[in-house]
Amino acid sequence: MTAIVKHERGPEPPQTYAGYLFPGLGHLLVGEWVHGIGMMSVTSLVAVAVFHARNTIDIGLHAAIATIAVLVMVPLLWYRAHRRVFPKQLTEEEYHSNRNLFLRQITRHRSGMIGFYGISLLLLAMALTPFIAPFDPDLIDAGPGTLAPGWWQHLSLIIGFSDTPATHGWFEYLLGTDERGRDVLSRLLYGARISLLIGFFAVSLAASIGTVVGATAGYLGGWVDRALMWFVDLLLAMPRLILLLAVVGIIDLGGAKRLFLIIGVLGLTGWMGVSRIVRSQVLSLKQQDFIQAARALGYSQSRIVIRHLIPNAMAPVIVFCSLAIGSTMLAEAGLSFLGLGVQPPTSTWGVMVNAGRPTLRDAPWISLFPGIAIVIAVMSFNLLGDGLRDALDPKQRT
């Protein structure tokens, strides 16, 4: 009979039971502040969405997605709180499996988990936008034009930066309004959908192309390898930003077609690094005994590449993708800031930063908050990438 390995923390302290009252509180009380604050932030966001669900301004598919997100997150949060009180018992084989080694390593990586919870909050806010956005993002005159957030007005008055009396409460128009009276918070939440989706789809496209090219070059070698790597070097020699500006500026499309154009251009100009990573991995892996055994069994080259080489070369690709999403979002924000990205009135974070540029002195909140959102998103993906890199590296495991 296989031996059972107890959870390595030993008996769980009684403070962990507080997680049943508020998921994350139990982690926080026993000193796991990253998991505690992260889970409590996620729980708070779900609670706000549930409280404001009756005031939703959106119906149909978006509201259905938000409802599914709530129904999934509520039991998941309480399950994580329960597992902190009663950790799952593992067999000796399960405890030392690659999956559990990876999970233990990544959950102990503080900066990686900070990035994970940051990304979780962004994705959850994106899914719950219909429940938490107070206004339609394109609604003109949702409030007075260039209206400062309520807390901004009150704090300016208290500190002495302004002697103008506050016109509304602390939590009214939480992020203020833009020059057309549109609510900045609503536009920020709806803009997150487009900014994040552009990052995900563009990087997915780049990773797919780079993996195919790198695996083909590394496995076949010879003139195929030299030709493909020459083409990769040629593309790397071209400045990406200039190439992006040229393509987007020449091909003038509007509406949803422009969104697909931006995703395609960002994906087609970002795969070269992935191809080099996969090629180096394949060059090393194809000399291993399991690949030689597959050849001896008569497996086709396509089966060896797809079933054996690519899965074993994906660890560095996953790390690369987590880091590339942030840089892709920055590239999209730069295009939108220059007026070559997604066109108004559709809101993305880059569009919002550009829209607040003329009133930056008088109404800095219009550009400030989308800029902060971009910084948080990029930093979260970079921190998660660092955590994945360390967790997937066997030399880092203890």
Secondary structure in CASP SS format (residue, H / E / C, confidence):
PFRMAT SS
TARGET T0000
AUTHOR 0000-0000-0000
METHOD secondary structure of the structure
MODEL  1
M C 1.00
T C 1.00
A C 1.00
I E 1.00
V E 1.00
K C 1.00
H C 1.00
E C 1.00
R C 1.00
G C 1.00
P C 1.00
E C 1.00
P C 1.00
P H 1.00
Q H 1.00
T H 1.00
Y H 1.00
A H 1.00
G H 1.00
Y H 1.00
L C 1.00
F C 1.00
P C 1.00
G C 1.00
L H 1.00
G H 1.00
H H 1.00
L H 1.00
L H 1.00
V C 1.00
G C 1.00
E C 1.00
W H 1.00
V H 1.00
H H 1.00
G H 1.00
I H 1.00
G H 1.00
M H 1.00
M H 1.00
S H 1.00
V H 1.00
T H 1.00
S H 1.00
L H 1.00
V H 1.00
A H 1.00
V H 1.00
A H 1.00
V H 1.00
F H 1.00
H H 1.00
A H 1.00
R H 1.00
N H 1.00
T C 1.00
I C 1.00
D C 1.00
I C 1.00
G C 1.00
L H 1.00
H H 1.00
A H 1.00
A H 1.00
I H 1.00
A H 1.00
T H 1.00
I H 1.00
A H 1.00
V H 1.00
L H 1.00
V H 1.00
M H 1.00
V H 1.00
P H 1.00
L H 1.00
L H 1.00
W H 1.00
Y H 1.00
R H 1.00
A H 1.00
H H 1.00
R H 1.00
R H 1.00
V H 1.00
F C 1.00
P C 1.00
K C 1.00
Q C 1.00
L E 1.00
T E 1.00
E H 1.00
E H 1.00
E H 1.00
Y H 1.00
H C 1.00
S C 1.00
N H 1.00
R H 1.00
N H 1.00
L H 1.00
F H 1.00
L H 1.00
R H 1.00
Q H 1.00
I H 1.00
T H 1.00
R C 1.00
H C 1.00
R H 1.00
S H 1.00
G H 1.00
M H 1.00
I H 1.00
G H 1.00
F H 1.00
Y H 1.00
G H 1.00
I H 1.00
S H 1.00
L H 1.00
L H 1.00
L H 1.00
L H 1.00
A H 1.00
M H 1.00
A H 1.00
L C 1.00
T H 1.00
P H 1.00
F H 1.00
I H 1.00
A C 1.00
P C 1.00
F C 1.00
D C 1.00
P C 1.00
D C 1.00
L C 1.00
I C 1.00
D C 1.00
A C 1.00
G C 1.00
P C 1.00
G C 1.00
T C 1.00
L C 1.00
A C 1.00
P C 1.00
G H 1.00
W H 1.00
W H 1.00
Q H 1.00
H H 1.00
L H 1.00
S H 1.00
L H 1.00
I H 1.00
I H 1.00
G C 1.00
F C 1.00
S C 1.00
D C 1.00
T C 1.00
P C 1.00
A C 1.00
T C 1.00
H C 1.00
G C 1.00
W C 1.00
F C 1.00
E C 1.00
Y C 1.00
L C 1.00
L C 1.00
G C 1.00
T E 1.00
D C 1.00
E C 1.00
R C 1.00
G C 1.00
R C 1.00
D E 1.00
V H 1.00
L H 1.00
S H 1.00
R H 1.00
L H 1.00
L H 1.00
Y H 1.00
G H 1.00
A H 1.00
R H 1.00
I H 1.00
S H 1.00
L H 1.00
L H 1.00
I H 1.00
G H 1.00
F H 1.00
F H 1.00
A H 1.00
V H 1.00
S H 1.00
L H 1.00
A H 1.00
A H 1.00
S H 1.00
I H 1.00
G H 1.00
T H 1.00
V H 1.00
V H 1.00
G H 1.00
A H 1.00
T H 1.00
A H 1.00
G H 1.00
Y H 1.00
L H 1.00
G C 1.00
G H 1.00
W H 1.00
V H 1.00
D H 1.00
R H 1.00
A H 1.00
L H 1.00
M H 1.00
W H 1.00
F H 1.00
V H 1.00
D H 1.00
L H 1.00
L H 1.00
L H 1.00
A H 1.00
M C 1.00
P C 1.00
R H 1.00
L H 1.00
I H 1.00
L H 1.00
L H 1.00
L H 1.00
A H 1.00
V H 1.00
V H 1.00
G H 1.00
I H 1.00
I C 1.00
D C 1.00
L C 1.00
G C 1.00
G C 1.00
A H 1.00
K H 1.00
R H 1.00
L H 1.00
F H 1.00
L H 1.00
I H 1.00
I H 1.00
G H 1.00
V H 1.00
L H 1.00
G H 1.00
L H 1.00
T C 1.00
G C 1.00
W C 1.00
M H 1.00
G H 1.00
V H 1.00
S H 1.00
R H 1.00
I H 1.00
V H 1.00
R H 1.00
S H 1.00
Q H 1.00
V H 1.00
L H 1.00
S H 1.00
L H 1.00
K C 1.00
Q C 1.00
Q C 1.00
D H 1.00
F H 1.00
I H 1.00
Q H 1.00
A H 1.00
A H 1.00
R H 1.00
A H 1.00
L C 1.00
G C 1.00
Y C 1.00
S C 1.00
Q H 1.00
S H 1.00
R H 1.00
I H 1.00
V H 1.00
I H 1.00
R H 1.00
H H 1.00
L H 1.00
I H 1.00
P H 1.00
N H 1.00
A C 1.00
M H 1.00
A H 1.00
P H 1.00
V H 1.00
I H 1.00
V H 1.00
F H 1.00
C H 1.00
S H 1.00
L H 1.00
A H 1.00
I H 1.00
G H 1.00
S H 1.00
T H 1.00
M H 1.00
L H 1.00
A H 1.00
E H 1.00
A H 1.00
G H 1.00
L H 1.00
S H 1.00
F H 1.00
L C 1.00
G C 1.00
L C 1.00
G C 1.00
V C 1.00
Q C 1.00
P C 1.00
P C 1.00
T C 1.00
S C 1.00
T C 1.00
W H 1.00
G H 1.00
V H 1.00
M H 1.00
V H 1.00
N H 1.00
A H 1.00
G C 1.00
R C 1.00
P C 1.00
T C 1.00
L C 1.00
R C 1.00
D C 1.00
A C 1.00
P C 1.00
W H 1.00
I H 1.00
S H 1.00
L H 1.00
F H 1.00
P H 1.00
G H 1.00
I H 1.00
A H 1.00
I H 1.00
V H 1.00
I H 1.00
A H 1.00
V H 1.00
M H 1.00
S H 1.00
F H 1.00
N H 1.00
L H 1.00
L H 1.00
G H 1.00
D H 1.00
G H 1.00
L H 1.00
R H 1.00
D H 1.00
A H 1.00
L H 1.00
D C 1.00
P H 1.00
K H 1.00
Q H 1.00
R C 1.00
T C 1.00
END
